[in-house]
């Protein structure tokens, strides 16, 4: 068996735990794997793990993300379309997606490797980005796709759902989020909290210049398209799970559909979804 370790390289406690976890995995006969980039950034001088470039990570049996929700997102993108279960161990401030507390790290990893931990399958996003008169690229997202202004001017966006144009508005941008992402940027923009089993999207305008704009919740089969007015196409960016992927081209639009591959999140003695909502958002 092989286990990918993805630490928050800016957290001393997460880096130390990654080293301990690698040694423990090796002692259990499980090959620990760390990306060469993470090993360099974390400053590992000695690590009982296979240090490989991203292209050689392959299909590990488990990915362990040591940090907060951002580290789980990074593990998702490191894995690409490989549906390896991701176990998040909370070392960050916000651990909404985490499957275990740091004090239970080894027990949680042991349970996940043995198949004794619960696994939640969640929908993802596939986003076709159209720019400069062509399909620029297709991206995967776990949380959200954002079309946002890149300069001081607001942008004009047409929102189309299932082939019907439902809104034309001027705003700072628009978020299209999965149920998983409904508790991230979409929530900050005023969107609803959506239970993780929902497979549709949440479409949320960002600071719209109107008093009547509302979030839209779609079904799983419905496509969402965001089209920019011609005079604002040079003023917009596309952001995938917090990373800007296109800010310099002439952005024409983005079409969002449900991804072909789900993401699997491992939960060890995990809190109920609504308990997590209460603890992370209403008690802190």
N, C-alpha and C positions, 0 to 999 in steps of 0.2 A: 504494500500500500504506500501511497505518497500523499503528503499533506503540504499544501502551500501556506506559508506564513506571510501575512501582509501587515506589518506594524505601522503605527503612526510614527514616522521617523523623527517627529518633533517632540515626542513625549518620552522622557527618560524612563518612566515606569513601563511604558509599552515596549520600548527597545529592550530593557532588561528582561521583561517577561518573554519576549520573542526568543532571546538566547536560552532562557530556562526551558521554554517549550521545545525548542529544537533538540536540546539534549535529552529531554524526556521522551520525545517521539523516537529518537534513535535507539534509546534503551528498550522501547517497546517493539522494535523491529519495523517501525514505520519510517520511510525516508522523508525527512523534512526538506522542503524546497523554499528558497528565498530568491527573489529576483536580484540580479546583479546591481540594478539601480538602487533598490532598497538597502542592500548590504552596504553600498558605498555611502548613501546618505545617512544611514544609521551609524556609520563608523564602526561596524563590526570588525574587531581585530582577530577574533577567533570565534568561529561558529560551527557547530556540529550539524551542518546542513549542506545540501547541494546548492551552490550559487550559480544561477543560470540566467542568460538573457531572456527577455520576454518571449521571444520566438521559440524557446525550448521548454517552456513551462508545461506544455502538453495538456493532459486531462487528469489532474490530481483527483484523488478520492474525496478530499475535503479541503476547503480553504478556510483558514482561521484569520480573521481580521481583528487586530489588537488596537483598539482606539475607540472613536465615536462613530457616528453615522457616516461621516465623510470617508473614513477608512473602509467601511463596508462598500460604499460606492466605488472606491478605488479598486477593491478586490473584484467587484463585478466587471469593471472595464479591463482589468488585467486578464481576466479569464476569457473575455470575448464571448463567443457564442457557445462555449463549453458550459454545460449545465451542472457544474460542480456545486454541491451544497456549500453555502457560506455560513460559518458560525462567527457571529460578532461577539467579542469579549469587550465589555465596556471599560475603557480607560479614559474616555473623553467626557466632556460636560453633558452633551446630549447623546443618549444611547437609546433612542426610541426603537431602533431596529435591532439592537443587540439581543443575542440569545442567552447571555449569561453575564453575571458580575465577575469582576477580575478575581475575586476570592475563590471562585469555583472553576477557574480556568481548566485545570487538568481533569477534573471530574466531567466537565462539559465536553471536552475534546474526546475523552475516553468513551462517553456515551454516544457521541456523534459517530465515531469510527465504528462502534459496535452496532450502529443502527437502532439505538435505544432512545434517541431524542426525537422530538416532534419536528417535522419539516413543513413549512408553509410555502406553497407555490404561489408566486405572484406574477401578474402580467407585467410586461415591459413595453417599451415604445420602439417603433421603427420610424425614422423621420427622413423623408426625401427632401433635400434642400436644393432649390432651384435658384441659380444665380448666373449672371452674364449670359443669359439665353440658353442655358443647358442645365441638366441635372448635375450639380456640383459633386454631391456625395450622398450616401445614405448612412445614418448614424443610429446607434442603439442607445437607449436611455433607460435607467431604472426609475428615476424620479420624475424628471421633467425635461421638456424642450421649451426654450424661451426665445421669442423674437422680441428684441429690445432695441431702444434707440441707442446709437453709439456716440451721439453728440448732444448738443444743448437743445435741439429741436425735437418735439414730439413726432411720432410717426403715425401714419394713417394705415389702418389694417382692416381688411375685410375678413370676417370669420364665417367660414362655410362648414356646416355639419351635415353629413349624409347627403351632400349635393345641394343643400338649401342654404343660401346666404342668410345668416341669422342676425348679423350685426356689421355695421361699418362705423368705426370709431377712431378718434384721435386719442392716443395714450402714450405712456412711456413704454408700453409693450404688452405682450400677452403670454401667459403661461399655459402650456398644455401638460397636465400632470397625470401620472398613474395614481391609483389608490395609494400606493406606497408613498408617492411624492406629494400626496394631498396634505401631509403634515410637515412639508418643507417650505419651499418658496411660495407655493400656491396658498398655503395657510397665511403666510405673512402678507400676501396681496389681498387677503380677504375672502379666500375660498373656504369651502366646508371641509371638515374632517370626514374622510370616506373609509368605510370598513375595508380591510385588506383583501377580502374575497371578491370585491367588485372589479370587473375586468374592463370597464369603460374608462373614459378620461374625465378630468375636470379641466374646464377651459376658463381661465380667470384673467380679466383685463388688469393691467398694472397702472394705477393712477389715471384712470380714464377721465377725459375732459367732458364729462356728462354726469348727470345725477341719476341716471336710470340704468346704467350698465350693471349686469349681474353675472355671476358665475353660471356655467352650464355644465351639467353632468350628462355624459353620453353613455350609450350602451357599448358593449364590447365590439360589435361588428361595424360601428360607424366611423368613417374617416373624418378627420378634421383638417381643414386647409386654412392657412393664414396667408393672405395675399396683400402685398404692399402697394400703395399708390405709387405711380411712376416717379413722382417728384420727391419721394422720400426713400427710394431704394438704396441710395448711397449712404443713408444715415442710420442703417440698422445692422444689428449683429444677431447671430444665432448662437445660443448658449445651451450646451448639453450637460446636464447634471453639474452645473456650476462652471464648466470650462467653455470659454469662447472658442468656437470652431470656425466661424466665418465673420469677419468684421471689415474686410477690405474690398470685397467684391460688390457688385450691384445685385443686392438680394431681391429676388422677385417673389418668392413664396416658400412655404414649408408645408408638406403634406404628412400628416401623422396617422399611422395605423398601429394596431396591436402587433407587437413583435412576434416572430415565429418561435422564439425560445423564451420560456419563463425564467425567473430567478427563484432559486430555492433558498430560503432562510431557515437555519437550524435554531430551534428553541429548546433550551435546557431549563426545566423548572420555570418556564417563562411566565411572565405576568399575562393576564388577560388583556386583550387589545384596549378595552375601555379603562381598565386599571392603569395601563401605561399612559393613555391619554390624560387621565386625571393626575397622575404623578408628575409627568413631564411638562404639562402645560398649565395646570391649575394650582399646583402646590409649590412651584418654584419661582 
